[in-house]
Amino acid sequence: MTEQQGDEVTHMDQVDRNADAHRATEPDEEQVLRELYGEPDPDGVYHGTGA
């Protein structure tokens, strides 16, 4: 582990770990993601299997 990585780990408890962080934040963002990457998996994660 590098010094920078160690510093990041030290501050992980200060990071906002919102469970919905991977969800679209704008009304059209989800449509754009679907066009680029296809349908998300059941957890809402896009894997890049789109056309």
Phi and psi in degrees as a GROMACS rama.xvg file:
@    title "Ramachandran Plot"
@    xaxis  label "Phi"
@    yaxis  label "Psi"
@TYPE xy
-77.9993  166.981  THR-2
-60.2824  -41.46  GLU-3
-62.5254  -43.9719  GLN-4
-62.171  -39.7177  GLN-5
-61.8649  -41.1533  GLY-6
-63.5445  -40.1396  ASP-7
-64.7544  -42.9842  GLU-8
-61.4688  -37.8356  VAL-9
-59.2981  -31.8978  THR-10
-100.946  7.03132  HIS-11
-59.4416  -31.7216  MET-12
-70.4183  -10.2504  ASP-13
-96.7099  -2.96303  GLN-14
-86.392  138.135  VAL-15
-72.289  115.241  ASP-16
-106.271  59.9248  ARG-17
-65.9233  128.049  ASN-18
-64.1722  -20.7468  ALA-19
-99.7387  16.4195  ASP-20
-60.1853  -26.5377  ALA-21
-86.8922  -3.52541  HIS-22
-84.1047  157.012  ARG-23
-61.1231  142.011  ALA-24
-107.073  -12.9917  THR-25
-120.916  149.88  GLU-26
-55.2322  -39.1083  PRO-27
-92.8131  -6.43651  ASP-28
-62.3926  -41.1172  GLU-29
-62.8632  -39.9245  GLU-30
-64.8528  -43.2094  GLN-31
-62.0564  -44.5932  VAL-32
-61.8761  -40.4824  LEU-33
-63.8256  -40.6798  ARG-34
-65.5087  -38.1778  GLU-35
-77.5071  -41.4403  LEU-36
-120.958  -2.66149  TYR-37
85.6339  -169.488  GLY-38
-72.2108  144.083  GLU-39
-75.5834  161.247  PRO-40
-76.5442  178.338  ASP-41
-58.384  -21.4136  PRO-42
-89.3196  0.322708  ASP-43
85.2356  15.756  GLY-44
-96.8317  130.198  VAL-45
-90.4947  131.007  TYR-46
-110.903  4.74086  HIS-47
78.3261  33.5691  GLY-48
-101.987  16.3973  THR-49
-75.5415  177.956  GLY-50
